[in-house]
Amino acid sequence: MANKKGRRRRRFRPFKLLFTLLLLAVIVLVPLYFFGIIYPDGEEAGSYPEENWMAQVEGNRQLSTLNLPGTADSAARYVFPSVTKQTQLTGLEEQMKLGYRVFDLHVRIEGSGQYQKLVLCTGGAECRQSAYFLDTAVSLSDAVITAREFMENHPAETVVFILTKEKEDDDPAVVQQLVSNLIEKNHNLFYTANRIPNLDAVRGKIVLCRRYEDALELGENFSGLNFCYPEQHSSTVLANAAETFYLNTQDGIMVQNHSQYDRGDKWMAARSLLDEPMAADHMFVLNSLHCESGFLHWIRWNAKEINEKFTAYTLTEGNPYGIFMFDYADSALAEKVIHSNTLIPKEEPAPAEAPAEEAPAEAPPAE
């Protein structure tokens, strides 16, 4: 009895229990997020006011003179591990509806023989259809179908696909052949010439920009725009961040894509092309805000700061800034770029005229 009486009764400690539950939640949820089992949600747009914005652009404008919102690693919504690979919170269809028109698609060959196809990936990680860990990869064919369906409903628009061969070991001839097969299956959907078009020439079309060699020697009319500029992987900060490359004898592209700069230097590199707009009839400007530097390549945190600085920067309407490529792209970023273009005002429907009042009937003459 003495021993029982001598025992101290344990007191219930609610704060200790709460701390234990929080710790367990962190232990469970952090690995799930890191390994790409759960993902943060993108914005839910109630409406899409910019989904048909190119209808307000004069058709004789060269595509290179338009300010075009784009997305970096556009299909990297569901990737593994998400904490280091994810770059977007929405899929391609949602991005198009939000007003984005330039899509950075990295492809690699999957399968063999007649079952070969191109799937979308980023940094070796497959871009999956959903958050389900074992779901299939998004294919280039899926992206083409999404663009085709979008433009069937928005015939005044165009989209630009910048295709990059992701794996060094992939045969560029096979990559080009698989792209050509998609072009043949989608007759009149692609613009494949290696010269900068005006907008009217590409409304309702996918503008093909290739970052792989013309291994099949398809020539200037069928291989797409030659965007074979080298990657800018060095973290060494250059006095002139942008480099110029030529597509053909008259057209060129100026590129700022320094993904390894720290976020401060990255913003200054991007800003250098904002302070001095350089796009022209025969010169694309591609200004990428994609930033992978920092511990574990904290793309999301880099994007948060860089996108906030871009939002605070004043764009002058009509200045030729060119193409912007964003991580974690949202509706506000697209709207800011779209409205830096000179847009034709939308025609407001004329107010309906009130029906004319009928004159009162005359009284019959008295007999």
N, C-alpha and C positions, 0 to 999 in steps of 0.2 A: 504494500500500500504506500509505503513511504516513497518508493521510486515513482509511482504513478502521480502522487501529489507533487513530487518534485519537478515533474516535467513542465516546461513552459508551453503554454498554448500558442500555436502559430497564429499570427495576425494576418488577415487578408490585406494584401498590398495592391490596390488597383493600378497604381502607376507602374509597378514592376510588371504586372500582367500586360498593360498597354505597351510598354517598351518591348516586351518579348514578342507580342503580336506584330508590331511594326518591324522588328528585326526579321521575323520570319517572312513578312511580306517583301521586304527588300531582297532577302536571299532568294526568294522564288521569282519575283518579277524582273529584277535586273538581268539575270541570265536569259529570261524569255525575250526581253527586249533586245539584248545584245545579239542573241543568235537568230533574231528575225522571226520569232514565233508570234509576237504581238507588235503592232505598229501604231504610231500616233495617227489620228484621223486627219484628213484634209478638210478644207472648208466645204461646207455644204451651201452651194450657191442656190439662192431661191430663183434667180433669173440670170440671163446671160446677155447683158446689154451690148457687149462687144463681139458677139459671135458672128456678126455680119458686117464688120467695120470696113472691110475693103471695098464694099459697095459704095463707100463715100470717098474713094480715091480715084482720081482721073486715070483712065486706062493707058494713056500714053506715057506715064511715068516709068522710067527704068526701075526694075526691081531693086537695084542697088541703092537707089536714092530714097527708098522708103525706110522708115524707122520700124524695125520688125522685132517684136518680142519673141524670144525663144527660150528653150529649156535645155540645160546641160544634163547629159545622161538621162534623156527624157523618159525612158522606160523603167528607170530604177526606183519604182514604187515599192515593190516587194522583192527584197534581195536578202542574201545571207552572207555575212552578219550585217544586220540593218544599221548598227551603230557606226560602222565604217564605210558602208557601201550605199546606203540610201541617199538619194538626192532630191526626190520629189514626193509630194503628199497626194498627188492625183495621177490618174492614168492619162493616156494619150487623148481619149475622147473628151474628157473633162478639160484638159489643157486647150484643146482646139476651141471648145465652147467658150472658154474664158478669153479667147482672143490671141493665143499663142500661135505663131505661124512657122517657126523654125524649130526643127527637132533633131537633136544629136543622138543618133542611133548607132550603137556599137554592135557589130554582128560577128558571129562565128559559125562555122560549119558543124552541123549535127547530123548523125546518121551516115549511111554509106550507100553507094549505088543509086538506084532510083528513089531511095528514101531520103536522100540528102536534102537538107533545108537549112536556111539561115535563121538562127535564133538570136534574140537580143540579150546582151550581157553588159556588165561593167566591171572592169578590173578582174576578170576571170569568174565573176559571180553571175549566175543566170538571173534574168529579170523574170519573175514568176507571174502567173495570172492572178494569184490571190495570196493572202497571208498563209494559206494552208501550206505547210512545210514541203509536202510532196507534190504540190501542184505542178503542172507542166510549164515550160518556159513560154514567154511571149515570142512568137515568131515574127519575122519581117512580113510574112504574108498577113498575119493578124493586123499589123500596123497599117499595111496597104488597104485592107478592107475597112478599117476604122476611118482612114482618110477619105476613101472613096465614098462611103456612106455619108460622111460629114459634108463633102462637097456636092453630093447629089441634092442635099437640102440647102446648101449655101453656094450656089453656082458662081457668085461674084468673088469667092475666096480662092486663095492658092495656099498650098503648104510646101515647105522646103524640107526635104529629108537629106541630112548630111550623114552619109554612111561611112563608118570607119571599120576597117578590118581589124578586129580585136586581137586575134592570135597570130603571132608572127609565122607560125608553122602552116597556117592555112594557105592553100594555093590560091593566089589572086585570080587565076583563070577560072577556077571553080566558083569562087565568090562571084565573079562577074557573070558567069554563065547562069548561076542561080538567080541573080538580080534580073538578067535578061529574060529568063523564063517567066518571072512575075510580070515584067513589062509586056510580054507577048500575051499573057492571059488577061491583061487589063488594057485592052486596046484603047489608044487615045487618052489614057489617064496620065501618062508621064511626059514631062518635057525633058528631052535627053541631049539637047545641043550644048556644045561647049562655048556659049556666048551669052552674055547677060541679056535677058529678054525684057520687054516692057510688060506691064501688068496685064493688059488685055490678052497677050499671047499665052498667058499661063493661068488665066482664071479657070477654075474647075480642074486644075491639074496639080500633080506632084512634081516639083522641080527636083530633079536628081542631082545631087552633089556627091561626088565619089572621093573617098580618101584611100583609094587603092589604085594601082596602075591599070592602064588599059591593056591588060594582058592578052585579050582576044583581038586587039587591034580593030575595034569597032569604028574608030575614027571620030572626027569632031562633031558629027551629027547624032551619034547614037550612044556615046559613052558617058554623057552627062557632064556637068561643070567640073572642071579639074581642080578640086580642093585638096590636092596632095601636099599641103603645107606640113612641115615637120612639127612634132610636138615641142612645146616649150617647157621642158621638165626641170630646168635648172632653177635653183633657189637664189642664184646670184642676181641681185637687183641691177637692172640695166638702166642707163640714162634714157634710152629710147625703148620703151616697153614693146611697141608695135613693130612688126616686121612686114614687109611687102613681098608678095609672091605673084607670079603671073599665070593666068589661066590659058592665055593664048597671046597673040601678038599685040592685042589692044586692051584686053580686060585683065584686071588684077584683083587681089584681095589683100587688105591690110589686117593683120591678126594680132590680137593681144589675148594670150591664153596661158598666162603664167600661173599654173595651178599650185605650184610649190612655194610661192611667196607667202610670207605670213600675212594675216588679214589686213594689217595696216598698209604694207607695201602693195598688196593686191588692190586695195581700193585706190591708192595713188596711181597705179598703173592703168586701172580702168578710167579714172578721172582724167588722165592725160588726153584720152580720146573724146571726152565730153567737153573739155575746155577748148579743144580745137577740132571741131567736126570735119571729117575728111572724106566722107562718102561722096561719090560722084557717079555720073552716067556709066563710066567704065571702071569703077572701083568700088567693090564691096568693102565694108569695114565690119569685122567681127570682133566684138568687144565682150569677152567672157568674164563673168563675175564668179565663176566656179573656183573654189579654193579648198584644197585638201590638206593644208599644212596644219601642224600642231599634233598633240598627243593623240594617237589612234586616228589621225585624220578626222578631226571633229568638224566634218562638213556642215552639219546643222548649225553649230554655234558660230562658225565662220560666216555662214549665210545670214544668220540673224543680224549680225553687226553690219555686214556689207550691204545687205538689202535696206537696212535702216538708213544708212548713209546715202544710198541711191535715192531713197524716197525723199530725203531732205534736200537733195540737189535739185536745182531749178533747171528744167529743160526748156529751151526756147522753141516755140512752135515754128516749124518750117526748117529748122537746122537739120542738116543731113548727118545724123549720128550713126545710122546703119543698124546692124544686128546686135541685139543684147541677148546673152545666154545666162539664165539664172538658175541657181539651186533653190529648192523650196519655193518655186514660183507660185504666186497667188494672183487673185483678180486685180488687186491694187497696183502691182508692178506692171501687169499687162496694160491696164488702163492708162497708166502714166506714159508708157512708151507710145501707145496708140495715139494719144491725144497730143503728142509732140509732132505728129504729121499735120499737114494742111489738109483738112477734111472738108468735103463738100457738105454743106448743111443738109440734114435730112428734110425731105419735103413733107411738111405737115399736111394731113388731109384737110381739104377745104371744109369749113363748117357747113353742115347741111342747111339749105335755105328753108325757112319756114314756109309752109304752104300758104299761097295767097288766099286771103279771106274772100269768100264769095260775096258778091254784091247782094244786098237784100232784094228779094223779089218785089217787083212793083205791084202795087195793089191794082186789081182790075178796075177799069173805068166804071163809074156809077151808071146804071141804066136810067 
